Amino acid sequence: MFKTNESTIDRVLRVVVGLALLVAFFVFPDAGWRWLALIGLVPLITGIVGTCPLYMLLGISTCPVKRS
């Protein structure tokens, strides 16, 4: 699989933001912008998996460095 490149705080924030956006999708059924709330799937999935494809492309990692 992919190498984890997200810290615990990063992952928790992504899951919270993703869930909040998905809740907005269901709470506001008549809003014209509600389909944009489905973008919440992206941070939710990357937070659960622990890997962000954009971070990989940019060479970013928020994981703490393991010292040996």
N, C-alpha and C positions, 0 to 999 in steps of 0.2 A: 504494500500500500504506500501511501504518501507519508512523508516525514512530518511529524507534528511541528507546527511553527507558530502556535498560539499559546500564550500563557493562560493560567487558570482564570485570572481576572478578565482577560480578553474573551475567553470562551464564555464565561458567565454573562458578561455584558452582551455578547452576540445573541445568546439564547434569550435573554430578557427582552432585548429590542425586537428580535424576531417574533417572539410570542406576543408582544404588545401590538405589533403591526397586524398579526393574524387575528388577534382579538378585535381590532378596529374593523377588519374586513367583515366580521360577523355581527358586530354591534351596530354598524351603520349600513344596513342593507339597501337604503335608498340613495346613498351618497354617490355622486358621479365619479368621485375619485377612489372609491373603495377598491377597484381593481388594482390600483397602485399599491395597496397594502399587501398584496401577494408577494411583493418584493421581500417581505419578511421571511419568506422561505429560505432565501440566500443566507442571511446571518444565522438563522436557526440551524440549518444543515451544517454550515462551516463551524459553528460553535459546538455542535454535537460531535462532529468528526474530529475537530482539532486541527484541521488543515485549511488554509486559505490559499486558493490558487493565485490570487492577486499578489499575496505576500511572496509566493514562490517566484513569480515573474519579476518582482522588484527586488528580490533577495533580502526580504525583511523577515525577522523572526522575533517574536516577543517572548519566546521561551527563555527562562533563565539559563545562563551558561553553566554547564556541569563542570565542576573543577575536580581534577583527579590528583 
